Amino acid sequence: MTRVANVYFVTNRMHGAISPVAQTAVWLRQQGIPHPSVICTLHKAEFARLVGTDYSLEDKWENADAIGEVIPYSYLLDRPYNQGECPPAFRVPTVAAFLDVVEKAL
């Protein structure tokens, strides 16, 4: 039996030439995600808790840490600007590596 997951892309980007939701959706389409569900909020951890998130991927340590307080698996995407801020067990090198972790768990 195949398990279906709800996938949300949550941004707190609040500026730019186009809306944050549209900007994020454009980037996600460029990454091969044709119809992303994009949510814009400054309260990512609260959103994760409210929708019952199991897995989260962030590039900002503070967000990953806050989300990790309310859900089981909060990962940090490895970037030059967030080195040394996260235990290696919860750091992934790429989005694809994160998806592999999630797929294996399902």
N, C-alpha and C positions, 0 to 999 in steps of 0.2 A: 504494500500500500504506500502510495506517495503522500507525504505530508506537505500541505500547502502552508506557506508562511506569508504573513503580511510584511511588506518591506517599506519602510519610510526613510526618506532622506531628509534629515533635520538640519537646518542651517540657522545660525544666529547672525549671519551677515546682514547688516542693516543699511548698507550704502551701495552706491554704484550707479552707473548710467542707466541701467535697467533694474527692474525690481529684483530683490534677492531670490525670490522663488523662480523667476524666469531665468536669471543668471545661472542658478544651480541646475535647473532643468536642462539648459543648453549644454552645460559642461557634462552632465550625466549622459545626455544623448550622444555626445562626442565619445564617451567611454563605452558606448554600445548598449545603453539602457534606454529603450525606445519610449516608454511611458512612465517616467518616475513619479512617485507620490512625494512631492516636496512640501515640507512644513517649515515655516519660519517662526522661530521663537527664541527668546533669550533664556528660556527655562528648559533646557534639554533634558536634564535629569528628571524633572517633574513630568515631562512628556513621556519619557521612557517608562517611568513608573505607572503612569495612567493607562498606557496602552499595553502594559504587560510585556515589555521588551525582554528578550532573553540575551541577545547579543547586540553589541554596539561597537562601532569603529569610529574613532576620533583622531584628529591630527594634533589637537591641543591637549596637553597633559591635564590642565585644570578641568576641562570638560570630561575627559575620560575618567578622572578621579571622582568627580561628582556623580557621574552616571554609575560608576562602580559601587557607589554607596547604596544604590537602590535596585540594581539588577545583578544577575549572576555573572555575566561575562562581558566586561568592558575592555576593549583592546585599543592600543595606541598604534597608529600608523607611523612607521619609522620615517622620520624626516630630519634633516640637518638641524633644524631649529628646536627640536625637542629631545635631544640626546641627554642621557643621564637622568631623565625625570621619571622613568617608569621601570618597574621590574621587568627583566627580559622575558619572563614567561608570558606577559601580556602584551608584548610588542610584536607586530607583524611587519614584514618588509614591504608588502604590497596589498592592494585590495584583493587581488586574486588569492593570495595566501590566507587572508581573513575568510574569504568565501569557502576555501578548502576546509578550514577549521569548522565552520558552521555546517557545511554539507556532511562532513564526517560525523558530526554530533547528531544530526537528524537521522 
